[in-house]
């Protein structure tokens, strides 16, 4: 699964850049007609989050379109190139920024995994090289092999008909499966990392940043978690 780590970063945006039936422009026009906002993101390893918003009268038309976006994305190589250039440009601009460099340094220190582990935190330069190497075939293969409707949660808020919504999602997810079994990517707290101070020089920048972190072996269902969150 390691080759898919970088492909996964491009997957959400590529899914919104056209389907097998519609180009990027046609899809955007259709979403505008439905007064709809559709966002797809990947908040963590192995997770795809889809957020939709529209008026109730358009919901019945929007949901099948969302199903088409999820299950039949276009995956145009030219659209990948657009996203690749954006990602490389954005990351390159961070290589001299104290805030970005400090955040990466702390994240790497708290996740001491080797490069063959999907939890490895790459440097900004390594990210750029990964962006250069990702292919549209990797994105297509990842979508075809891993993405499916077997596991997930649906939350709805606002003006909608619950039974109709449930039926619509049953239709969207029907028959969408994978031969690869689902398994959470463990993120255990590593509490034996020795403390240290690292100084990063950015001589052409006037500002300075202090960034620190530590890990606590606590899940969000621990009784002390709310107090920790508020105290923090």
Phi and psi in degrees as GROMACS dihedral restraints (atoms count N, CA, C in turn):
[ dihedral_restraints ]
;  ai    aj    ak    al  type     phi  dphi    fc
    3     4     5     6     1   -57.3    20    10
    4     5     6     7     1   -40.1    20    10
    6     7     8     9     1   -61.8    20    10
    7     8     9    10     1   -17.2    20    10
    9    10    11    12     1   -86.3    20    10
   10    11    12    13     1    -7.8    20    10
   12    13    14    15     1   -59.0    20    10
   13    14    15    16     1   -47.9    20    10
   15    16    17    18     1   -75.7    20    10
   16    17    18    19     1   -36.1    20    10
   18    19    20    21     1   -58.3    20    10
   19    20    21    22     1   -35.6    20    10
   21    22    23    24     1   -63.4    20    10
   22    23    24    25     1   -28.1    20    10
   24    25    26    27     1   -70.3    20    10
   25    26    27    28     1   -28.9    20    10
   27    28    29    30     1   -91.9    20    10
   28    29    30    31     1   -19.4    20    10
   30    31    32    33     1   -55.7    20    10
   31    32    33    34     1   -50.9    20    10
   33    34    35    36     1   -57.4    20    10
   34    35    36    37     1   -47.6    20    10
   36    37    38    39     1   -66.9    20    10
   37    38    39    40     1   -37.4    20    10
   39    40    41    42     1   -66.8    20    10
   40    41    42    43     1   -32.8    20    10
   42    43    44    45     1   -64.1    20    10
   43    44    45    46     1   -26.3    20    10
   45    46    47    48     1   -93.1    20    10
   46    47    48    49     1     4.9    20    10
   48    49    50    51     1  -108.7    20    10
   49    50    51    52     1    38.5    20    10
   51    52    53    54     1   119.9    20    10
   52    53    54    55     1   152.5    20    10
   54    55    56    57     1  -117.8    20    10
   55    56    57    58     1   178.2    20    10
   57    58    59    60     1   -64.5    20    10
   58    59    60    61     1   -20.8    20    10
   60    61    62    63     1  -101.0    20    10
   61    62    63    64     1   -18.5    20    10
   63    64    65    66     1  -135.9    20    10
   64    65    66    67     1   140.9    20    10
   66    67    68    69     1   -73.9    20    10
   67    68    69    70     1   174.1    20    10
   69    70    71    72     1   -57.6    20    10
   70    71    72    73     1   -45.5    20    10
   72    73    74    75     1   -65.8    20    10
   73    74    75    76     1   -41.8    20    10
   75    76    77    78     1   -64.6    20    10
   76    77    78    79     1   -39.5    20    10
   78    79    80    81     1   -65.0    20    10
   79    80    81    82     1   -44.5    20    10
   81    82    83    84     1   -63.4    20    10
   82    83    84    85     1   -39.6    20    10
   84    85    86    87     1   -62.9    20    10
   85    86    87    88     1   -41.6    20    10
   87    88    89    90     1   -66.7    20    10
   88    89    90    91     1   -40.0    20    10
   90    91    92    93     1   -64.3    20    10
   91    92    93    94     1   -37.5    20    10
   93    94    95    96     1   -63.5    20    10
   94    95    96    97     1   -41.2    20    10
   96    97    98    99     1   -60.7    20    10
   97    98    99   100     1   -33.9    20    10
   99   100   101   102     1   -90.9    20    10
  100   101   102   103     1     7.9    20    10
  102   103   104   105     1    48.7    20    10
  103   104   105   106     1    44.0    20    10
  105   106   107   108     1  -110.7    20    10
  106   107   108   109     1   146.0    20    10
  108   109   110   111     1  -116.6    20    10
  109   110   111   112     1   124.2    20    10
  111   112   113   114     1  -127.0    20    10
  112   113   114   115     1   122.2    20    10
  114   115   116   117     1  -123.2    20    10
  115   116   117   118     1   137.2    20    10
  117   118   119   120     1  -126.2    20    10
  118   119   120   121     1   132.0    20    10
  120   121   122   123     1  -143.0    20    10
  121   122   123   124     1   169.0    20    10
  123   124   125   126     1  -126.1    20    10
  124   125   126   127     1    91.6    20    10
  126   127   128   129     1   -73.1    20    10
  127   128   129   130     1    -5.8    20    10
  129   130   131   132     1  -173.9    20    10
  130   131   132   133     1   168.9    20    10
  132   133   134   135     1   -56.0    20    10
  133   134   135   136     1   126.1    20    10
  135   136   137   138     1    80.4    20    10
  136   137   138   139     1    12.3    20    10
  138   139   140   141     1  -126.4    20    10
  139   140   141   142     1   132.3    20    10
  141   142   143   144     1  -118.6    20    10
  142   143   144   145     1   129.0    20    10
  144   145   146   147     1  -115.8    20    10
  145   146   147   148     1   129.1    20    10
  147   148   149   150     1  -118.7    20    10
  148   149   150   151     1   127.0    20    10
  150   151   152   153     1  -121.4    20    10
  151   152   153   154     1   128.4    20    10
  153   154   155   156     1  -127.9    20    10
  154   155   156   157     1   149.9    20    10
  156   157   158   159     1  -149.2    20    10
  157   158   159   160     1   131.2    20    10
  159   160   161   162     1  -164.2    20    10
  160   161   162   163     1   175.9    20    10
  162   163   164   165     1   -75.2    20    10
  163   164   165   166     1   152.1    20    10
  165   166   167   168     1   -57.0    20    10
  166   167   168   169     1   -37.9    20    10
  168   169   170   171     1   -67.2    20    10
  169   170   171   172     1   -17.1    20    10
  171   172   173   174     1  -102.6    20    10
  172   173   174   175     1    -4.6    20    10
  174   175   176   177     1   -62.0    20    10
  175   176   177   178     1   -40.3    20    10
  177   178   179   180     1   -63.5    20    10
  178   179   180   181     1   -28.4    20    10
  180   181   182   183     1   -85.9    20    10
  181   182   183   184     1   -30.5    20    10
  183   184   185   186     1   -73.4    20    10
  184   185   186   187     1   -40.5    20    10
  186   187   188   189     1   -59.8    20    10
  187   188   189   190     1   -45.1    20    10
  189   190   191   192     1   -61.4    20    10
  190   191   192   193     1   -33.7    20    10
  192   193   194   195     1   -66.1    20    10
  193   194   195   196     1   -39.3    20    10
  195   196   197   198     1   -62.7    20    10
  196   197   198   199     1   -40.1    20    10
  198   199   200   201     1   -60.7    20    10
  199   200   201   202     1   -39.5    20    10
  201   202   203   204     1   -65.7    20    10
  202   203   204   205     1   -40.3    20    10
  204   205   206   207     1   -62.2    20    10
  205   206   207   208     1   -42.8    20    10
  207   208   209   210     1   -71.4    20    10
  208   209   210   211     1   -43.3    20    10
  210   211   212   213     1   -99.0    20    10
  211   212   213   214     1   -20.6    20    10
  213   214   215   216     1  -131.8    20    10
  214   215   216   217     1    53.4    20    10
  216   217   218   219     1   -68.0    20    10
  217   218   219   220     1   152.6    20    10
  219   220   221   222     1   -74.5    20    10
  220   221   222   223     1   -42.4    20    10
  222   223   224   225     1    52.9    20    10
  223   224   225   226     1    60.8    20    10
  225   226   227   228     1   -80.2    20    10
  226   227   228   229     1   129.5    20    10
  228   229   230   231     1   -60.3    20    10
  229   230   231   232     1   -34.6    20    10
  231   232   233   234     1   -67.2    20    10
  232   233   234   235     1   -35.3    20    10
  234   235   236   237     1   -68.7    20    10
  235   236   237   238     1   -35.6    20    10
  237   238   239   240     1   -61.2    20    10
  238   239   240   241     1   -40.0    20    10
  240   241   242   243     1   -62.9    20    10
  241   242   243   244     1   -38.2    20    10
  243   244   245   246     1   -60.8    20    10
  244   245   246   247     1   -48.5    20    10
  246   247   248   249     1   -67.7    20    10
  247   248   249   250     1   -36.0    20    10
  249   250   251   252     1   -61.8    20    10
  250   251   252   253     1   -47.0    20    10
  252   253   254   255     1   -61.2    20    10
  253   254   255   256     1   -41.6    20    10
  255   256   257   258     1   -62.5    20    10
  256   257   258   259     1   -43.7    20    10
  258   259   260   261     1   -66.0    20    10
  259   260   261   262     1   -42.2    20    10
  261   262   263   264     1   -66.4    20    10
  262   263   264   265     1   -43.4    20    10
  264   265   266   267     1   -62.3    20    10
  265   266   267   268     1   -45.5    20    10
  267   268   269   270     1   -64.8    20    10
  268   269   270   271     1   -42.1    20    10
  270   271   272   273     1   -71.4    20    10
  271   272   273   274     1   -39.5    20    10
  273   274   275   276     1   -60.0    20    10
  274   275   276   277     1   -38.0    20    10
  276   277   278   279     1   -67.1    20    10
  277   278   279   280     1   -18.5    20    10
  279   280   281   282     1   -89.7    20    10
  280   281   282   283     1   -12.7    20    10
  282   283   284   285     1   -66.7    20    10
  283   284   285   286     1   -12.3    20    10
  285   286   287   288     1  -117.1    20    10
  286   287   288   289     1     6.2    20    10
  288   289   290   291     1   -91.5    20    10
  289   290   291   292     1   123.0    20    10
  291   292   293   294     1   -55.2    20    10
  292   293   294   295     1   -42.2    20    10
  294   295   296   297     1   -60.4    20    10
  295   296   297   298     1   -48.1    20    10
  297   298   299   300     1   -67.0    20    10
  298   299   300   301     1   -44.0    20    10
  300   301   302   303     1   -64.5    20    10
  301   302   303   304     1   -40.0    20    10
  303   304   305   306     1   -66.4    20    10
  304   305   306   307     1   -42.8    20    10
  306   307   308   309     1   -62.7    20    10
  307   308   309   310     1   -42.9    20    10
  309   310   311   312     1   -65.2    20    10
  310   311   312   313     1   -41.6    20    10
  312   313   314   315     1   -61.2    20    10
  313   314   315   316     1   -44.0    20    10
  315   316   317   318     1   -67.3    20    10
  316   317   318   319     1   -43.1    20    10
  318   319   320   321     1   -61.0    20    10
  319   320   321   322     1   -40.4    20    10
  321   322   323   324     1   -68.3    20    10
  322   323   324   325     1   -38.0    20    10
  324   325   326   327     1   -66.5    20    10
  325   326   327   328     1   -34.7    20    10
  327   328   329   330     1   -87.1    20    10
  328   329   330   331     1    -4.4    20    10
  330   331   332   333     1  -131.8    20    10
  331   332   333   334     1    73.1    20    10
  333   334   335   336     1   -79.2    20    10
  334   335   336   337     1    60.8    20    10
  336   337   338   339     1  -100.9    20    10
  337   338   339   340     1   155.2    20    10
  339   340   341   342     1   -81.8    20    10
  340   341   342   343     1   171.1    20    10
  342   343   344   345     1   -66.1    20    10
  343   344   345   346     1   -17.2    20    10
  345   346   347   348     1   -87.5    20    10
  346   347   348   349     1     2.5    20    10
  348   349   350   351     1  -101.6    20    10
  349   350   351   352     1   135.0    20    10
  351   352   353   354     1   -68.2    20    10
  352   353   354   355     1   -12.7    20    10
  354   355   356   357     1   -90.3    20    10
  355   356   357   358     1     1.2    20    10
  357   358   359   360     1   -62.0    20    10
  358   359   360   361     1   138.2    20    10
  360   361   362   363     1  -102.1    20    10
  361   362   363   364     1   108.9    20    10
  363   364   365   366     1   -74.7    20    10
  364   365   366   367     1   155.2    20    10
  366   367   368   369     1   -70.3    20    10
  367   368   369   370     1   168.9    20    10
  369   370   371   372     1   -62.3    20    10
  370   371   372   373     1   -38.3    20    10
  372   373   374   375     1   -66.1    20    10
  373   374   375   376     1   -38.3    20    10
  375   376   377   378     1   -67.4    20    10
  376   377   378   379     1   -34.6    20    10
  378   379   380   381     1   -62.2    20    10
  379   380   381   382     1   -43.1    20    10
  381   382   383   384     1   -60.7    20    10
  382   383   384   385     1   -43.6    20    10
  384   385   386   387     1   -64.3    20    10
  385   386   387   388     1   -37.2    20    10
  387   388   389   390     1   -65.3    20    10
  388   389   390   391     1   -41.3    20    10
  390   391   392   393     1   -60.3    20    10
  391   392   393   394     1   -40.2    20    10
  393   394   395   396     1   -65.7    20    10
  394   395   396   397     1   -29.2    20    10
  396   397   398   399     1   -91.1    20    10
  397   398   399   400     1   -14.7    20    10
  399   400   401   402     1   -69.0    20    10
  400   401   402   403     1   142.1    20    10
  402   403   404   405     1  -120.2    20    10
  403   404   405   406     1   158.1    20    10
  405   406   407   408     1   -66.7    20    10
  406   407   408   409     1   -28.3    20    10
  408   409   410   411     1   -65.6    20    10
  409   410   411   412     1   -38.0    20    10
  411   412   413   414     1   -62.8    20    10
  412   413   414   415     1   -41.8    20    10
  414   415   416   417     1   -65.0    20    10
  415   416   417   418     1   -45.4    20    10
  417   418   419   420     1   -61.7    20    10
  418   419   420   421     1   -45.8    20    10
  420   421   422   423     1   -64.3    20    10
  421   422   423   424     1   -39.9    20    10
  423   424   425   426     1   -61.8    20    10
  424   425   426   427     1   -45.9    20    10
  426   427   428   429     1   -61.9    20    10
  427   428   429   430     1   -43.9    20    10
  429   430   431   432     1   -69.9    20    10
  430   431   432   433     1   -33.1    20    10
  432   433   434   435     1   -90.8    20    10
  433   434   435   436     1   -35.9    20    10
  435   436   437   438     1  -107.9    20    10
  436   437   438   439     1   -41.0    20    10
  438   439   440   441     1   -73.2    20    10
  439   440   441   442     1   134.3    20    10
  441   442   443   444     1  -163.0    20    10
  442   443   444   445     1   175.2    20    10
  444   445   446   447     1  -106.9    20    10
  445   446   447   448     1    21.0    20    10
  447   448   449   450     1   -77.5    20    10
  448   449   450   451     1   -31.5    20    10
  450   451   452   453     1  -130.3    20    10
  451   452   453   454     1   136.5    20    10
  453   454   455   456     1   164.4    20    10
  454   455   456   457     1   177.6    20    10
  456   457   458   459     1  -134.9    20    10
  457   458   459   460     1   145.2    20    10
  459   460   461   462     1  -124.6    20    10
  460   461   462   463     1   128.5    20    10
  462   463   464   465     1  -124.7    20    10
  463   464   465   466     1   130.1    20    10
  465   466   467   468     1  -126.4    20    10
  466   467   468   469     1   137.1    20    10
  468   469   470   471     1  -135.2    20    10
  469   470   471   472     1   135.1    20    10
  471   472   473   474     1   119.0    20    10
  472   473   474   475     1  -151.8    20    10
  474   475   476   477     1   -93.3    20    10
  475   476   477   478     1   102.8    20    10
  477   478   479   480     1  -157.5    20    10
  478   479   480   481     1   163.5    20    10
  480   481   482   483     1   -99.2    20    10
  481   482   483   484     1   112.0    20    10
  483   484   485   486     1   -59.3    20    10
  484   485   486   487     1   -50.2    20    10
  486   487   488   489     1   -60.2    20    10
  487   488   489   490     1   -40.2    20    10
  489   490   491   492     1   -66.3    20    10
  490   491   492   493     1   -38.7    20    10
  492   493   494   495     1   -65.3    20    10
  493   494   495   496     1   -43.7    20    10
  495   496   497   498     1   -61.5    20    10
  496   497   498   499     1   -42.4    20    10
  498   499   500   501     1   -64.6    20    10
  499   500   501   502     1   -39.2    20    10
  501   502   503   504     1   -63.2    20    10
  502   503   504   505     1   -42.4    20    10
  504   505   506   507     1   -71.5    20    10
  505   506   507   508     1   -31.2    20    10
  507   508   509   510     1   -62.4    20    10
  508   509   510   511     1   -39.0    20    10
  510   511   512   513     1   -67.3    20    10
  511   512   513   514     1   -43.7    20    10
  513   514   515   516     1   -60.6    20    10
  514   515   516   517     1   -42.7    20    10
  516   517   518   519     1   -93.6    20    10
  517   518   519   520     1    -7.1    20    10
  519   520   521   522     1   -59.5    20    10
  520   521   522   523     1   126.6    20    10
  522   523   524   525     1    75.2    20    10
  523   524   525   526     1     4.0    20    10
  525   526   527   528     1   -92.7    20    10
  526   527   528   529     1    98.9    20    10
  528   529   530   531     1  -136.3    20    10
  529   530   531   532     1   177.6    20    10
  531   532   533   534     1  -142.9    20    10
  532   533   534   535     1   149.9    20    10
  534   535   536   537     1   -81.1    20    10
  535   536   537   538     1   -10.7    20    10
  537   538   539   540     1   -91.0    20    10
  538   539   540   541     1   126.3    20    10
  540   541   542   543     1   -73.5    20    10
  541   542   543   544     1   146.2    20    10
  543   544   545   546     1   -79.7    20    10
  544   545   546   547     1   135.9    20    10
  546   547   548   549     1  -149.6    20    10
  547   548   549   550     1   132.4    20    10
  549   550   551   552     1   -68.2    20    10
  550   551   552   553     1   144.0    20    10
  552   553   554   555     1   -84.3    20    10
  553   554   555   556     1   109.4    20    10
  555   556   557   558     1   -64.0    20    10
  556   557   558   559     1   138.2    20    10
  558   559   560   561     1  -126.9    20    10
  559   560   561   562     1    66.0    20    10
  561   562   563   564     1   -70.5    20    10
  562   563   564   565     1   147.3    20    10
  564   565   566   567     1   -70.0    20    10
  565   566   567   568     1   131.1    20    10
  567   568   569   570     1  -102.6    20    10
  568   569   570   571     1   101.0    20    10
  570   571   572   573     1   -97.5    20    10
  571   572   573   574     1     3.1    20    10
  573   574   575   576     1  -106.8    20    10
  574   575   576   577     1    20.2    20    10
  576   577   578   579     1   -78.7    20    10
  577   578   579   580     1   126.0    20    10
  579   580   581   582     1   -69.0    20    10
  580   581   582   583     1   138.9    20    10
  582   583   584   585     1   -69.4    20    10
  583   584   585   586     1   149.2    20    10
  585   586   587   588     1  -158.8    20    10
  586   587   588   589     1   164.6    20    10
  588   589   590   591     1  -118.2    20    10
  589   590   591   592     1   129.3    20    10
  591   592   593   594     1  -121.8    20    10
  592   593   594   595     1   130.7    20    10
  594   595   596   597     1  -108.9    20    10
  595   596   597   598     1   124.4    20    10
  597   598   599   600     1  -112.4    20    10
  598   599   600   601     1   120.5    20    10
  600   601   602   603     1   -89.7    20    10
  601   602   603   604     1   127.5    20    10
  603   604   605   606     1  -130.1    20    10
  604   605   606   607     1    76.5    20    10
  606   607   608   609     1   -60.5    20    10
  607   608   609   610     1   -22.3    20    10
  609   610   611   612     1   -89.8    20    10
  610   611   612   613     1     4.9    20    10
  612   613   614   615     1  -112.1    20    10
  613   614   615   616     1   133.6    20    10
  615   616   617   618     1   -79.5    20    10
  616   617   618   619     1   -26.7    20    10
  618   619   620   621     1   -90.3    20    10
  619   620   621   622     1   160.4    20    10
  621   622   623   624     1  -126.0    20    10
  622   623   624   625     1   151.6    20    10
  624   625   626   627     1  -131.2    20    10
  625   626   627   628     1   135.6    20    10
  627   628   629   630     1  -110.9    20    10
  628   629   630   631     1   126.7    20    10
  630   631   632   633     1  -136.1    20    10
  631   632   633   634     1   128.7    20    10
  633   634   635   636     1  -141.7    20    10
  634   635   636   637     1   160.7    20    10
  636   637   638   639     1  -163.5    20    10
  637   638   639   640     1   157.8    20    10
  639   640   641   642     1  -149.6    20    10
  640   641   642   643     1   163.7    20    10
  642   643   644   645     1  -112.5    20    10
  643   644   645   646     1   138.9    20    10
  645   646   647   648     1  -122.4    20    10
  646   647   648   649     1   131.1    20    10
  648   649   650   651     1   -76.2    20    10
  649   650   651   652     1    81.0    20    10
  651   652   653   654     1  -147.8    20    10
  652   653   654   655     1   132.9    20    10
  654   655   656   657     1   -93.3    20    10
  655   656   657   658     1   166.9    20    10
  657   658   659   660     1   -75.5    20    10
  658   659   660   661     1    -3.2    20    10
  660   661   662   663     1  -100.3    20    10
  661   662   663   664     1     8.6    20    10
  663   664   665   666     1   -73.8    20    10
  664   665   666   667     1   140.0    20    10
  666   667   668   669     1   -60.6    20    10
  667   668   669   670     1   -23.1    20    10
  669   670   671   672     1   -88.4    20    10
  670   671   672   673     1    -6.2    20    10
  672   673   674   675     1   -61.4    20    10
  673   674   675   676     1   -45.2    20    10
  675   676   677   678     1   -58.7    20    10
  676   677   678   679     1   -40.8    20    10
  678   679   680   681     1   -65.7    20    10
  679   680   681   682     1   -40.0    20    10
  681   682   683   684     1   -63.3    20    10
  682   683   684   685     1   -43.1    20    10
  684   685   686   687     1   -62.3    20    10
  685   686   687   688     1   -46.8    20    10
  687   688   689   690     1   -67.9    20    10
  688   689   690   691     1   -42.9    20    10
  690   691   692   693     1   -63.0    20    10
  691   692   693   694     1   -37.4    20    10
